[in-house]
Amino acid sequence: MLIAVLERAQLRGDDMTGSELVLAELRRTIRAGAQQAPRIGDAARLFFKPFEPFLIDAPADHRRIGRIARASLDPIWARIGRDLMLAEVPKSRR
């Protein structure tokens, strides 16, 4: 769960000093225990990469021309997974 929380924070663009070090240690520990820790958002991250310059962290309380609220990406990806790309989107992300 901690890996998922840290990865989501990185996707939001939160500045968390040392999070890369913590993630690396967590992944090393999990690999040593032969448990699988699913990476979240790999497909979503690739899909939304071209939109990165237009993403903002401000709440979507009013429209901003030419900007996309980062908070709107999860609902968009859920709809894509539900309606368009069922096989490509893991169930946990729909």
N, C-alpha and C positions, 0 to 999 in steps of 0.2 A: 504494500500500500504506500509506503514511503517513497518508493521509486516513482509510482504513478503521480503522487502529489508534487514531487520535485520536477518531473517532466512537464506536468501541466503548468506549473509556475514558469518554467522556461519558455513554453509555447506562448504564454501570455506576455512574455517579455519582462517579467519581474526580475529585478536585480538582486540575486541571492548569492552573496559572496561565499565561495567555497562549495557551492552546490555540485559543481562538476567533480570535485574531489570526493564528496560524499557519495554521489552516484557511482563513480568508478569503484569505490570500496564495496558498496552494496552489491553491485553486479559481480564483483570478484568473489564475494562471500557466497552469493547464490550459486554461481558457477561451481564453486568448490563443493557445495552441498547438492549439486546435480538437480536443483530446482529450476524451473523455467520462469523467468520474469518477463511477461510480454511487454514490448515497447509499445507505447501508445502513440497513435497519430502518425505513423510512418506514411501511410497512404494519404492521409489528410494533409500532413505537412508538405508533401510533394505537390498535392493538388493546389493548395493555397499559396505556394511559394511565389508565383507571379504577382499575387496581390499584395505582397509584403509591403511595398512602398505606400500603399493606400490604407493600411490598417492603423487604427488609432485605439488607444486604451480607454478613452473617455466613454462614459455611458451613452447608450443610444437614446438619450432623452429627447433629442431633436435632430433633424436631418442636417448633415454636413455634406455639402456637394463635393463629390470626388473622394469621399472618405468612407471607410467601412469599419464599423465597430467590431473590435476583436471578439466581443461577447456574442456576436451573431454567427460566428463561424461554426460553433457546435450544432446549433439548429439546422444550419445549411447542410453540414456534413451528414447529420442524422437523416435528413430528407433524401439526400443523394443515395445514402446507403439503403434506405427503405424502398425507394421508388426506382432507382436507376442501376445501381451497382451492388446488388445483393451479395454476390459471391466475393467481391473485393473488400467489402467492409466487414470487419469482425462484429459479431453480435453485441459485444460489450460497448461498441461505439455507435450503435444504431439508436 
